[in-house]
Amino acid sequence: MAAALPPVQGDLQGQKVVVIGGSAGIGHASAARAYAAGADLALAARGAERLEKAAKDLMAAGGRPVAYEVVDMRDRAMVASYLGRQAPFDHLLLPGAGVYRTTYADLDEEKARLSVDAKFWGQFWSAYDARAHMPRGGSITFYSGVANRRPVPGYVIGAVIDGALDGCTRALAYEFAAEKIRVNTISPGVVASSFVDRITPEVKKELFDGYARKVPVGRVGESDDCAQAAMYLMTTSFVTGQVLRVDGGAESVP
């Protein structure tokens, strides 16, 4: 039995949303919110099997078609070609890349570069190559993270990438202003998504318990918290150049 769609938040009827990294976690939750709001949805991700399941689950729940295609964010030419085939589209969400986790002392240069290529350059060039395919009034949403503001052990490369994404958000909002395309970033805290399932249960429990004790809301985030933020950024036309921190109030803690 297919999972139900989330509650409708906002109205994306008659608009097309492309999500690169929409097969799981925050990306899939964001895609589900857009689809529930009536968007014409296109999903892309690296893993074919998980991508197909994600798309078919949405179609089973909503009864409308969902386009899906395997795309690797690290391959700029592949992404640019994909965006051209999806044109025109109104909104582009870019949650789709994981980051190499390691201690600073054990950094591996090749793996670190691959993480930067996927999560920073992948999002940066996707936005650049999307611009020609988007009508005025559209939006692009990057996904960064809390690590550049609140260091996370073993996540130094993630912190570097998050800082770069946050830093370019305002500059790109200015660059895209002539086309009336808004650019924003969602910066999550610790979120109970498929990404953290890669770590051991013991480390995961310690991370979640520690974060929940620390932040004012008293819990870790859920993927749908970020999805609701994505809907806000897509549907609020007076917001651009902003880094929206969906972190449970982590920065309000001394």
ZASE-467178 format. One line per field, with one value per residue: residue in one letter; residue number from 1; y, x, z of N, C-alpha, C, CB in turn. Coordinates in steps of 0.001 Angstrom, whole numbers. Glycine has a CB too. Layout:
ZASE-467178
resn = (a, ...)
resi = (NUM, ...)
n.c2 = (Y, ...)
n.c1 = (X, ...)
n.c3 = (Z, ...)
ca.c2 = (Y, ...)
ca.c1 = (X, ...)
ca.c3 = (Z, ...)
c.c2 = (Y, ...)
c.c1 = (X, ...)
c.c3 = (Z, ...)
cb.c2 = (Y, ...)
cb.c1 = (X, ...)
cb.c3 = (Z, ...)
END
This chain:
ZASE-467178
resn = (m, a, a, a, l, p, p, v, q, g, d, l, q, g, q, k, v, v, v, i, g, g, s, a, g, i, g, h, a, s, a, a, r, a, y, a, a, g, a, d, l, a, l, a, a, r, g, a, e, r, l, e, k, a, a, k, d, l, m, a, a, g, g, r, p, v, a, y, e, v, v, d, m, r, d, r, a, m, v, a, s, y, l, g, r, q, a, p, f, d, h, l, l, l, p, g, a, g, v, y, r, t, t, y, a, d, l, d, e, e, k, a, r, l, s, v, d, a, k, f, w, g, q, f, w, s, a, y, d, a, r, a, h, m, p, r, g, g, s, i, t, f, y, s, g, v, a, n, r, r, p, v, p, g, y, v, i, g, a, v, i, d, g, a, l, d, g, c, t, r, a, l, a, y, e, f, a, a, e, k, i, r, v, n, t, i, s, p, g, v, v, a, s, s, f, v, d, r, i, t, p, e, v, k, k, e, l, f, d, g, y, a, r, k, v, p, v, g, r, v, g, e, s, d, d, c, a, q, a, a, m, y, l, m, t, t, s, f, v, t, g, q, v, l, r, v, d, g, g, a, e, s, v, p)
resi = (1, 2, 3, 4, 5, 6, 7, 8, 9, 10, 11, 12, 13, 14, 15, 16, 17, 18, 19, 20, 21, 22, 23, 24, 25, 26, 27, 28, 29, 30, 31, 32, 33, 34, 35, 36, 37, 38, 39, 40, 41, 42, 43, 44, 45, 46, 47, 48, 49, 50, 51, 52, 53, 54, 55, 56, 57, 58, 59, 60, 61, 62, 63, 64, 65, 66, 67, 68, 69, 70, 71, 72, 73, 74, 75, 76, 77, 78, 79, 80, 81, 82, 83, 84, 85, 86, 87, 88, 89, 90, 91, 92, 93, 94, 95, 96, 97, 98, 99, 100, 101, 102, 103, 104, 105, 106, 107, 108, 109, 110, 111, 112, 113, 114, 115, 116, 117, 118, 119, 120, 121, 122, 123, 124, 125, 126, 127, 128, 129, 130, 131, 132, 133, 134, 135, 136, 137, 138, 139, 140, 141, 142, 143, 144, 145, 146, 147, 148, 149, 150, 151, 152, 153, 154, 155, 156, 157, 158, 159, 160, 161, 162, 163, 164, 165, 166, 167, 168, 169, 170, 171, 172, 173, 174, 175, 176, 177, 178, 179, 180, 181, 182, 183, 184, 185, 186, 187, 188, 189, 190, 191, 192, 193, 194, 195, 196, 197, 198, 199, 200, 201, 202, 203, 204, 205, 206, 207, 208, 209, 210, 211, 212, 213, 214, 215, 216, 217, 218, 219, 220, 221, 222, 223, 224, 225, 226, 227, 228, 229, 230, 231, 232, 233, 234, 235, 236, 237, 238, 239, 240, 241, 242, 243, 244, 245, 246, 247, 248, 249, 250, 251, 252, 253, 254)
n.c2 = (-1199, 2184, 4985, 7757, 11022, 14054, 16688, 19346, 22185, 25372, 26365, 24903, 24459, 24063, 24574, 23541, 21416, 20527, 18097, 17298, 14654, 13448, 10985, 9999, 10667, 14100, 15226, 13605, 14017, 16747, 16693, 15243, 17039, 19125, 17809, 17096, 19612, 20077, 20307, 19735, 17177, 16339, 13964, 13268, 11234, 9388, 6607, 4035, 2070, 2859, 5377, 4814, 3470, 5534, 7396, 5859, 5295, 7847, 8337, 6313, 7182, 9692, 9641, 10987, 11554, 11135, 12222, 10570, 10116, 8798, 10544, 11923, 14058, 14811, 14944, 17323, 17761, 15751, 16529, 19078, 18394, 16897, 18890, 20493, 18782, 18740, 21236, 23803, 24730, 25638, 25657, 24644, 22223, 21240, 18971, 16860, 15213, 13343, 13543, 12937, 11502, 11951, 12015, 14941, 14385, 12069, 12619, 11978, 12858, 12422, 11437, 13605, 15610, 14532, 14767, 17562, 18122, 16919, 17926, 20730, 21916, 20503, 21496, 24227, 24460, 23268, 25155, 27296, 26222, 25805, 28220, 29231, 27815, 28464, 30210, 33694, 34554, 32147, 29772, 28753, 26375, 25704, 23230, 23175, 23016, 22686, 22530, 24358, 26363, 25242, 23168, 19729, 16668, 14808, 15802, 17707, 18310, 18560, 20853, 22801, 22778, 23462, 26064, 27321, 27080, 28529, 31005, 31683, 32084, 34652, 36105, 34794, 35207, 37905, 37821, 36398, 38042, 39663, 37957, 37518, 35327, 33621, 32853, 30718, 29108, 26132, 25278, 22657, 21302, 18556, 15841, 13288, 11389, 9390, 9734, 9758, 7152, 5787, 5746, 4037, 2346, 2936, 5276, 6928, 7056, 8368, 10806, 11784, 11867, 13655, 15999, 16508, 17058, 19435, 21445, 24023, 23074, 20457, 18047, 16045, 16947, 16269, 14902, 16088, 18545, 20098, 19899, 21378, 23866, 24131, 24356, 26812, 28526, 28173, 29193, 31767, 34822, 37037, 36483, 36094, 35279, 34254, 32277, 29749, 28565, 25514, 24153, 23611, 25585, 25646, 27570, 29340, 28465, 28833)
n.c1 = (846, 626, 2269, 574, 179, 1754, 149, -1462, 387, 519, 326, 1065, -8, 0, 2679, 6077, 8282, 11576, 13538, 16643, 18086, 15983, 15130, 15141, 15052, 15480, 15241, 13312, 11125, 10733, 10053, 7656, 6020, 5856, 4567, 2143, 1091, 275, 2156, 3758, 5911, 9370, 11799, 15195, 18080, 20976, 20822, 19246, 17271, 16179, 15266, 13287, 11418, 10729, 9478, 7335, 5946, 4992, 3338, 1458, 224, -751, -1828, -1058, 1214, 4789, 7820, 10926, 14470, 17756, 20489, 23695, 25005, 27654, 28467, 28615, 27886, 25999, 23982, 23333, 22333, 20109, 18567, 17968, 16270, 14106, 13069, 10557, 10953, 9761, 10768, 13703, 15047, 17770, 18854, 20631, 23217, 25629, 28151, 31573, 32564, 34886, 37667, 39679, 42385, 42542, 41947, 41178, 42350, 41271, 38647, 37644, 37668, 35796, 33475, 33226, 32946, 30461, 28553, 29005, 30006, 28280, 25697, 26129, 26805, 24544, 22566, 23545, 23379, 20684, 19447, 18816, 16597, 14435, 11457, 10625, 10151, 10614, 12355, 15350, 16628, 19116, 20761, 22311, 23897, 24226, 26846, 28897, 28501, 28123, 30363, 30707, 31845, 34063, 33148, 34356, 34789, 32173, 31483, 33037, 31913, 29234, 29572, 30500, 28290, 26325, 27562, 27578, 24946, 23705, 25157, 24473, 21737, 21705, 22943, 21055, 18930, 18186, 16834, 14646, 14644, 14616, 16975, 17742, 18745, 18414, 19291, 19824, 19707, 20649, 19115, 16703, 17136, 17624, 20289, 21744, 21466, 23613, 25554, 26751, 24419, 24929, 26495, 24710, 22554, 23820, 24427, 21839, 20547, 22198, 21926, 19170, 18979, 20333, 19202, 16643, 14050, 13996, 14302, 15487, 15587, 13083, 12747, 10572, 10367, 12255, 11214, 8852, 10005, 11135, 8824, 7854, 9889, 9629, 7092, 6890, 7227, 8705, 11120, 14519, 18001, 18455, 19462, 17879, 17502, 16948, 16994, 16179, 16788, 19508, 21553, 20853, 21737, 24134)
n.c3 = (0, -934, 546, 2036, 600, 1801, 3797, 1974, 1198, 329, -3178, -6148, -8591, -12094, -12307, -12802, -11110, -10569, -9079, -8090, -6736, -5512, -4525, -1934, 1651, 2619, 75, -1211, 469, 32, -2659, -2488, -1090, -2984, -5076, -3859, -3673, -6190, -8238, -11397, -11574, -11667, -11083, -10227, -9693, -8530, -7975, -9554, -8865, -6361, -7081, -9016, -7401, -5607, -7318, -8331, -5985, -5314, -7517, -7164, -4842, -5548, -8111, -10425, -13169, -12688, -13733, -14112, -13889, -14173, -12918, -12420, -10140, -10139, -12712, -14870, -17572, -18002, -16210, -17224, -19732, -18959, -17646, -19830, -21245, -19548, -19674, -20223, -16748, -13487, -10855, -9148, -7144, -5128, -3467, -3690, -2796, -1021, 1594, 2193, 5172, 7733, 10060, 10555, 10593, 9123, 6488, 3077, 3, -2596, -2100, -685, -2658, -4431, -2901, -2739, -5461, -5956, -4008, -3741, -6316, -7970, -7276, -7753, -10550, -11616, -11056, -12584, -15194, -15357, -15633, -18208, -18847, -17334, -16487, -15869, -12455, -11279, -9072, -7355, -5172, -2947, -855, 2172, 5251, 8864, 9690, 9056, 10830, 13320, 14330, 13404, 14538, 12475, 10092, 8494, 5765, 4926, 6373, 5119, 2533, 3109, 4074, 1747, 30, 1469, 1389, -1339, -1914, -1610, -3505, -5894, -5920, -6517, -9065, -10547, -10543, -12701, -14384, -12878, -11174, -8194, -5602, -3020, 90, 1952, 5173, 6980, 10359, 12425, 11013, 10882, 8532, 5523, 5044, 7488, 8172, 7322, 9239, 12220, 14446, 17154, 17138, 15815, 17666, 19796, 18543, 17878, 20397, 21787, 20253, 20464, 23193, 23294, 21573, 21464, 20654, 21407, 19951, 17148, 13667, 11117, 7813, 6565, 7806, 6498, 3962, 4180, 4478, 1947, 391, 1323, 355, -2398, -2904, -1934, -3045, -2336, -1232, -1419, -1791, 729, 3554, 4922, 8036, 9263, 11919, 14493, 16291, 16880, 16849, 18779, 21144, 23643)
ca.c2 = (0, 3384, 5968, 8915, 12264, 14973, 17713, 20376, 23439, 26223, 25987, 24847, 24047, 24685, 24826, 22346, 21370, 19523, 17785, 16433, 14078, 13326, 9593, 9621, 11687, 15458, 15454, 12934, 14721, 18009, 16333, 14855, 18267, 19833, 16991, 17246, 20965, 20145, 20545, 18766, 16822, 15548, 13525, 12709, 10770, 8455, 5208, 3765, 1292, 3688, 6449, 4270, 3218, 6821, 7963, 5032, 5490, 9112, 8177, 5483, 7972, 10901, 9384, 11800, 11086, 11714, 11892, 10258, 9795, 8677, 11648, 12024, 15471, 15080, 15016, 18552, 17619, 14933, 17346, 20131, 17759, 16564, 20117, 20896, 17921, 19041, 22629, 24775, 24385, 26835, 25573, 23624, 21873, 20562, 18335, 15493, 14690, 13081, 14067, 12038, 11755, 11476, 12965, 15800, 13715, 10945, 13070, 11400, 13953, 12056, 11381, 14966, 16315, 13994, 15370, 18955, 18083, 16552, 18756, 22159, 22203, 19953, 22455, 25505, 24390, 22989, 26451, 28052, 25627, 25849, 29584, 29438, 26988, 28820, 31469, 34705, 34217, 30837, 29758, 27694, 26163, 24872, 22597, 23143, 22344, 23440, 22244, 25504, 27256, 24423, 22053, 18360, 15801, 13944, 16382, 18942, 18609, 19062, 22223, 23644, 22864, 24217, 27478, 27819, 27217, 29664, 32230, 32051, 32286, 36065, 36531, 34253, 35916, 39147, 37507, 35888, 39003, 40175, 36984, 37383, 33992, 33744, 31831, 30589, 27880, 25517, 24802, 21825, 20761, 17095, 15396, 11825, 11047, 8225, 10037, 9349, 5700, 5233, 5623, 2912, 2668, 3512, 6669, 7633, 7326, 9387, 12060, 12247, 12206, 14858, 17149, 16772, 17689, 20750, 22476, 24438, 22322, 19180, 16878, 16193, 17286, 15265, 15332, 16943, 19910, 20766, 19955, 22527, 25046, 24217, 24886, 28238, 29249, 28142, 29884, 33121, 35527, 38178, 35957, 35651, 35531, 33902, 30947, 29422, 27601, 24586, 23439, 23483, 26637, 25289, 28733, 30130, 27838, 29330)
ca.c1 = (0, 1443, 2148, -243, 893, 1671, -884, -1191, 944, 756, -285, 1993, -755, 468, 4117, 6911, 9360, 12619, 14283, 17800, 18310, 14635, 14721, 15126, 15365, 14978, 14868, 12045, 10090, 10483, 9332, 6298, 5283, 5575, 3595, 860, 603, -194, 3216, 4230, 7144, 10421, 12799, 16449, 18987, 21985, 20456, 18087, 16228, 15515, 14587, 12062, 10466, 10254, 8540, 6128, 5200, 4264, 2262, 413, -487, -1373, -2560, -579, 2540, 6031, 8957, 12136, 15616, 19024, 21412, 24783, 25313, 29073, 28685, 27934, 27285, 24801, 22953, 22913, 21491, 18840, 17798, 17455, 15136, 12976, 12661, 10837, 10504, 9636, 11540, 14750, 15517, 19055, 19310, 21090, 24585, 26181, 29492, 32550, 32749, 36176, 38368, 40592, 43690, 42477, 41383, 41623, 42165, 40388, 37272, 37242, 37371, 34550, 32390, 33082, 32414, 29048, 27637, 29120, 30011, 27064, 24606, 26501, 26673, 23139, 21885, 24040, 22874, 19212, 18942, 18260, 15402, 13454, 10742, 10675, 9329, 10990, 13258, 16344, 16898, 20254, 20686, 23627, 23821, 24598, 28218, 29793, 28242, 28267, 31191, 30285, 33021, 34113, 32380, 35042, 34533, 30803, 31474, 33603, 30922, 28084, 29947, 30582, 26924, 25692, 28204, 27252, 23503, 23395, 25754, 23695, 20456, 21969, 23222, 19851, 17839, 17756, 15871, 13583, 14722, 15067, 17931, 17805, 19360, 17931, 20426, 19266, 20505, 20647, 17808, 16536, 16907, 18375, 21721, 22363, 21387, 24919, 26419, 26370, 23316, 25428, 26881, 23474, 21823, 24560, 24250, 20457, 20264, 22942, 21341, 17853, 19187, 20954, 18434, 15430, 12838, 14068, 14279, 16166, 14672, 12558, 12882, 9442, 10624, 12965, 10290, 7977, 10818, 11246, 7561, 7839, 10785, 9094, 5810, 6948, 7952, 9455, 12276, 15652, 19301, 18360, 19793, 16823, 18095, 15945, 17932, 15670, 17301, 20857, 22416, 20446, 22327, 25498)
ca.c3 = (0, -1044, 1616, 1686, 375, 2940, 3655, 974, 1726, -821, -4456, -7273, -9776, -13320, -12245, -12861, -10118, -10803, -7852, -8330, -5413, -4972, -4317, -519, 2641, 2481, -1312, -1509, 1226, -674, -3881, -2107, -766, -4231, -5804, -3163, -3945, -7569, -9211, -12381, -10869, -12308, -10115, -10717, -8658, -9064, -7809, -10406, -8200, -5354, -7794, -9600, -6315, -5093, -8280, -8402, -4738, -5425, -8498, -6562, -3837, -6090, -9344, -11541, -13584, -12180, -14592, -13339, -14730, -13456, -13184, -11448, -9914, -10363, -14156, -15271, -18895, -17841, -15552, -18145, -20738, -18292, -17439, -21125, -21602, -18667, -19866, -19164, -15393, -12652, -9617, -9110, -5797, -5318, -2228, -3973, -2721, 296, 1852, 2805, 6606, 8228, 10919, 9801, 10503, 8177, 5213, 1812, -948, -3700, -1609, -344, -3900, -4963, -2127, -3177, -6822, -5939, -3218, -4050, -7744, -8557, -7098, -8364, -11999, -11938, -11063, -13738, -16430, -15343, -15806, -19550, -19013, -16317, -16744, -14819, -11301, -10749, -7919, -7182, -3749, -2559, 464, 2811, 6538, 10051, 10113, 8930, 11957, 14510, 13858, 13671, 14439, 11310, 8981, 8129, 4358, 4889, 6872, 4058, 1453, 3611, 4103, 371, -477, 2145, 944, -2727, -2069, -1828, -4768, -7010, -5933, -7250, -10466, -11196, -10381, -14001, -14920, -11877, -10578, -6813, -5162, -1568, 591, 3184, 5965, 8055, 11451, 12396, 10516, 10828, 7135, 5072, 5054, 8747, 8302, 6943, 10400, 13068, 15358, 18401, 16857, 15472, 18906, 20528, 17815, 18009, 21798, 22138, 19559, 21057, 24508, 23146, 20873, 22175, 20332, 22106, 19072, 15873, 12594, 10195, 6422, 6192, 8266, 5403, 2828, 4397, 4185, 492, -112, 1640, -542, -3761, -3048, -1367, -4106, -1796, -501, -2218, -1168, 2139, 4065, 5883, 8977, 9785, 12792, 15850, 17155, 17319, 17032, 19930, 22316, 23863)
c.c2 = (1249, 4315, 7150, 10121, 13149, 15981, 18779, 21652, 24319, 25657, 26058, 24331, 24803, 25010, 23503, 22477, 20231, 19341, 16833, 15948, 13821, 11923, 9194, 10853, 13030, 15729, 14832, 13615, 16046, 17760, 15989, 16069, 19023, 19114, 17115, 18608, 21165, 20331, 19398, 18428, 15992, 15242, 13019, 12294, 9775, 7012, 4868, 3077, 2127, 4833, 5965, 4024, 4521, 7421, 7176, 5140, 6783, 8985, 7338, 6266, 9113, 10745, 10236, 11334, 11828, 11270, 11558, 9757, 9755, 9781, 11680, 13484, 15817, 15268, 16212, 18405, 16801, 15746, 18414, 19569, 17415, 17802, 20625, 20082, 18215, 20435, 22729, 24268, 25618, 26833, 24414, 23448, 20971, 19923, 17159, 15150, 14464, 13592, 13024, 12434, 11155, 12466, 13782, 15114, 12627, 11339, 12350, 12415, 13607, 12042, 12777, 15753, 15828, 14592, 16809, 19007, 17827, 17606, 20247, 22412, 21647, 20920, 23764, 25479, 24023, 24282, 27263, 27545, 25636, 27191, 29794, 28724, 27360, 30142, 32464, 34315, 32862, 30945, 28569, 27592, 25201, 24247, 22528, 22392, 23181, 23410, 23423, 26499, 26549, 23176, 20690, 17456, 14898, 14510, 17681, 19299, 19137, 20507, 23194, 23863, 23700, 25710, 28091, 28029, 28407, 30982, 32655, 32366, 33736, 36551, 36038, 34870, 37229, 38860, 37081, 36908, 39517, 39258, 36795, 35950, 34149, 32578, 31852, 29265, 27427, 24916, 23983, 21583, 19250, 16617, 13871, 11421, 9833, 8474, 9545, 7846, 5026, 5050, 4495, 3310, 3348, 4991, 7514, 8000, 8427, 10763, 12623, 12686, 13504, 16107, 17526, 17451, 19143, 21806, 22792, 23606, 20913, 17943, 17114, 16517, 16060, 15808, 16306, 18358, 20714, 20887, 21129, 23840, 25235, 24785, 26389, 29028, 29245, 29054, 31312, 33984, 36706, 37721, 35498, 36029, 35126, 32466, 30655, 28288, 26773, 23646, 23324, 24511, 26422, 26509, 29626, 29588, 28333, 28256)
c.c1 = (882, 1211, 1324, 652, 794, 542, -480, -726, 1272, 129, 763, 1311, -223, 1945, 4879, 8075, 10297, 13400, 15417, 18276, 16988, 14186, 14606, 15322, 14715, 14506, 13529, 10893, 9730, 9688, 7873, 5444, 4902, 4488, 2205, 235, 230, 865, 3337, 5663, 8077, 11492, 14041, 17298, 19956, 21520, 19163, 16951, 15460, 14729, 13260, 11004, 9876, 9211, 7233, 5295, 4387, 3096, 1118, -415, -1284, -2099, -2163, 818, 3675, 7144, 10161, 13238, 16881, 19974, 22450, 25195, 26778, 29404, 27917, 27235, 25996, 23668, 22426, 21992, 20117, 17972, 17213, 16247, 13901, 12399, 11303, 10330, 10602, 10549, 12520, 15201, 16732, 19584, 20265, 22549, 24972, 27604, 30325, 32788, 34085, 36712, 39319, 41936, 43705, 41908, 42028, 41320, 41177, 38927, 36765, 36861, 36067, 33345, 32139, 32487, 30913, 28196, 27789, 29035, 28773, 25899, 24889, 26274, 25256, 22348, 22278, 23399, 21349, 18663, 18261, 16929, 14266, 12766, 10959, 9726, 9647, 11935, 14199, 16632, 18061, 19972, 22102, 23521, 24407, 26098, 29166, 29596, 28415, 29059, 30679, 31506, 32948, 33449, 33029, 34810, 33109, 30722, 31984, 32575, 29719, 28381, 29998, 29185, 26209, 26250, 27815, 25771, 23161, 23942, 24937, 22298, 20586, 22163, 21967, 18703, 17317, 16729, 14675, 13490, 15310, 15990, 18009, 18457, 18649, 19131, 19914, 20268, 20569, 19235, 17788, 16148, 17746, 19881, 22391, 22237, 22712, 25846, 25913, 25243, 23780, 25782, 25644, 22696, 22509, 24373, 22848, 20149, 20950, 22337, 19996, 17977, 19622, 20004, 17126, 14195, 12850, 13973, 15182, 15122, 14167, 12694, 11773, 9582, 11297, 12077, 9327, 8725, 10966, 9974, 7461, 8688, 10288, 7889, 5802, 7827, 8793, 10688, 13330, 16947, 19369, 18838, 18801, 17306, 16997, 16685, 17459, 16176, 18720, 21723, 21998, 21028, 23751, 26534)
c.c3 = (0, 134, 1132, 1431, 1614, 2738, 2637, 1670, 524, -2085, -5557, -8538, -11002, -13336, -12247, -11889, -10465, -9511, -8211, -6964, -4725, -4646, -2853, 356, 2383, 1053, -1660, -765, 550, -1949, -3573, -1778, -2047, -5030, -5179, -3426, -5411, -8629, -10206, -11954, -11731, -11266, -10831, -9521, -9285, -9046, -8529, -9652, -7193, -5999, -8375, -8534, -5791, -6023, -8320, -7132, -4789, -6399, -7944, -5557, -4449, -7400, -10534, -11926, -12883, -13126, -13717, -14261, -13875, -13903, -12069, -11323, -10187, -11838, -14712, -16615, -18823, -17233, -16505, -19228, -20169, -18110, -18753, -21550, -20758, -18893, -20563, -17815, -14508, -11428, -9695, -7664, -5939, -4024, -2433, -3922, -1265, 400, 2571, 4260, 7053, 9256, 10057, 9582, 9433, 6818, 4030, 715, -2059, -3265, -1245, -1597, -4519, -4231, -2559, -4584, -6814, -5246, -3473, -5552, -8442, -8461, -7834, -9878, -12436, -12005, -12289, -15026, -16507, -15784, -17159, -19753, -18068, -16666, -15611, -13691, -10699, -9568, -7975, -5688, -3580, -1187, 1027, 4129, 7649, 10349, 9980, 10059, 13294, 14110, 14328, 13526, 13206, 10076, 8491, 6666, 4188, 5344, 5818, 2944, 1895, 3624, 2712, -213, 150, 1608, -460, -2908, -2373, -3170, -5959, -7068, -6704, -8737, -11225, -11179, -11715, -14658, -13996, -11360, -9179, -6446, -3641, -1199, 1859, 3901, 7146, 9184, 11317, 12084, 10436, 9412, 6762, 5085, 6338, 8992, 7930, 8142, 11304, 14020, 16636, 18217, 16550, 16730, 19702, 19888, 18032, 19432, 22200, 21507, 20178, 22419, 24365, 22578, 21596, 21868, 20915, 21232, 17878, 14808, 11851, 8769, 6030, 6744, 7156, 4172, 2966, 4124, 2674, -125, 145, 640, -1985, -3930, -2516, -2258, -3611, -1015, -1498, -1502, 290, 2405, 5186, 6768, 9628, 10722, 14237, 16822, 17633, 17615, 18186, 21237, 22482, 23605)
cb.c2 = (6, 4108, 6435, 9226, 12993, 15710, 18366, 20651, 23184, 26419, 26905, 23963, 24306, 25914, 25656, 22110, 21200, 19942, 17156, 17193, 14998, 13901, 8683, 8571, 11869, 16462, 14913, 11434, 14972, 18720, 15146, 13907, 19178, 19964, 15516, 17045, 21984, 21223, 20754, 19338, 16066, 16301, 12431, 13732, 10128, 8571, 4876, 2910, 86, 4251, 6998, 2974, 2453, 7797, 8000, 3577, 5515, 10237, 7539, 4267, 8524, 11918, 9570, 13314, 11236, 11268, 13068, 9205, 10824, 7282, 13018, 11138, 15843, 13955, 13693, 19700, 16961, 13712, 18006, 20805, 16501, 15908, 21198, 20779, 16458, 18903, 23379, 26134, 23214, 26983, 25410, 24011, 21170, 21551, 17866, 15157, 15659, 11596, 15366, 12058, 11153, 11288, 12235, 17134, 13109, 9831, 14582, 10016, 14334, 10692, 10448, 15683, 16142, 12460, 15322, 19685, 17006, 15211, 18488, 22718, 21635, 18652, 22731, 25835, 23385, 22038, 27237, 27954, 24209, 25531, 30576, 28966, 25548, 28915, 31207, 36103, 34256, 30003, 29732, 27984, 25624, 25711, 21163, 24581, 21020, 22912, 21104, 26193, 27830, 24050, 22244, 17916, 14948, 12662, 16649, 18816, 17351, 18201, 22334, 23002, 21449, 23743, 27644, 26841, 25942, 29575, 32069, 30927, 31841, 36917, 36024, 32731, 36186, 39862, 36412, 34601, 40168, 40348, 35641, 37814, 33008, 33799, 32067, 30692, 28090, 24430, 25992, 20489, 21167, 16500, 16024, 11338, 12241, 7830, 11543, 10109, 5156, 6135, 6960, 2404, 1416, 2729, 6731, 6771, 6048, 9027, 11850, 11149, 11071, 14716, 16844, 15467, 16910, 20640, 22033, 25851, 22247, 19126, 16564, 14907, 18223, 14910, 14119, 16330, 19903, 20005, 18642, 22515, 24923, 22841, 24157, 28473, 28649, 26727, 29106, 33101, 36021, 39026, 34787, 36269, 36972, 34070, 30861, 29035, 28328, 23794, 24125, 22167, 26778, 24439, 29535, 30172, 26299, 29857)
cb.c1 = (-957, 1150, 3540, -1265, 340, 3010, -1170, -2449, 2232, 2236, -1493, 3185, -2283, -292, 4474, 7428, 8798, 13569, 13348, 18956, 19185, 13694, 15690, 16221, 16822, 16056, 15930, 12122, 10559, 11811, 10021, 6332, 6128, 6856, 4040, 1044, 1651, -1141, 4541, 4157, 6820, 11034, 12226, 17211, 18208, 23268, 20327, 18505, 16831, 16546, 15482, 12361, 11146, 11425, 9167, 6499, 6162, 5209, 2800, 1028, 491, -362, -3979, -576, 2693, 6322, 9287, 11835, 15762, 19660, 20652, 25998, 24967, 29906, 28240, 28923, 28277, 25100, 23518, 24139, 22168, 19105, 18678, 18530, 15522, 13402, 13718, 10193, 11346, 8216, 10609, 15957, 14390, 20080, 18129, 20659, 25587, 26135, 29426, 33880, 31565, 37189, 39137, 40795, 44061, 41641, 41559, 40921, 43496, 40778, 37175, 38369, 38514, 34538, 32712, 34449, 33126, 28865, 27842, 30437, 31263, 26703, 24381, 27972, 27655, 22515, 22208, 25575, 23378, 18694, 20077, 19247, 15755, 14123, 9240, 10314, 7898, 11629, 12463, 17664, 15646, 21577, 20033, 24177, 24524, 23846, 28753, 29581, 26842, 26866, 32618, 29128, 33158, 33495, 30918, 36535, 34753, 29904, 32317, 34893, 30462, 27700, 31288, 31385, 26134, 25904, 29670, 27651, 22772, 23967, 27194, 23589, 19966, 23213, 24267, 19406, 18298, 18957, 16554, 12235, 15592, 13860, 19342, 16396, 20868, 16834, 21297, 18804, 19920, 21152, 17496, 15456, 17236, 17932, 21941, 21740, 20259, 25586, 26487, 27583, 22561, 26655, 27879, 22602, 21706, 26048, 24510, 19489, 20712, 24388, 21170, 17061, 20237, 22163, 18142, 15138, 12662, 13006, 12842, 16967, 15338, 11059, 12866, 8142, 11504, 14251, 9504, 7426, 12206, 11545, 6378, 8349, 12173, 8714, 4751, 7494, 6976, 8551, 11863, 15604, 19643, 16922, 21299, 15495, 18937, 15195, 19264, 15993, 16423, 21529, 22447, 18934, 22292, 25651)
cb.c3 = (1232, -2348, 2096, 2804, -863, 3140, 5008, 107, 2630, -1024, -4792, -6928, -9585, -13562, -10989, -14295, -8677, -11981, -6756, -9117, -4556, -5911, -4992, -220, 2713, 2882, -2224, -1127, 2672, -1008, -4581, -914, 163, -5074, -5824, -1663, -3543, -7687, -8501, -13888, -9600, -13541, -9201, -11616, -7468, -8276, -6343, -11585, -7511, -4370, -8905, -10347, -5173, -4916, -9667, -8653, -3532, -5876, -9776, -5887, -2829, -6256, -9098, -11174, -15082, -10682, -15563, -12248, -15879, -13689, -13287, -11866, -8494, -9797, -14860, -15331, -19866, -16970, -14274, -18785, -21278, -16928, -16802, -22158, -21447, -17227, -20677, -19496, -14800, -12202, -8398, -10030, -4957, -5856, -1455, -5232, -3403, 607, 2679, 2015, 7441, 7061, 12067, 10529, 11851, 8762, 5062, 1526, -1555, -4258, -392, 409, -4889, -4850, -632, -3144, -7645, -5254, -1763, -3501, -8385, -7883, -5609, -8057, -12557, -10897, -9785, -13833, -16560, -13960, -15653, -20593, -18812, -14938, -16928, -15382, -11682, -11831, -6615, -8010, -3023, -2529, 384, 3038, 6476, 11230, 9324, 7597, 11858, 15129, 14324, 12705, 15703, 11633, 9416, 8403, 3483, 5751, 8137, 3480, 1024, 5021, 4780, -510, -216, 3674, 1012, -3674, -814, -687, -4872, -6891, -4490, -6678, -10553, -10516, -9534, -14921, -15153, -12469, -11461, -5855, -5792, -944, 862, 2896, 6461, 7490, 12826, 13749, 9121, 11855, 6214, 3677, 4895, 9901, 7425, 5920, 11175, 13862, 15710, 18898, 15670, 14541, 19758, 20586, 16318, 17584, 22727, 21713, 18057, 21197, 25315, 22259, 19438, 21859, 18833, 23097, 18606, 15505, 11633, 10528, 5489, 6685, 9543, 5051, 2709, 5838, 4848, -100, 538, 3073, -479, -4136, -2355, 102, -5130, -891, 440, -3642, -1286, 2619, 4574, 5160, 10062, 8624, 12766, 16361, 18322, 16270, 15780, 20017, 22203, 25281)
END
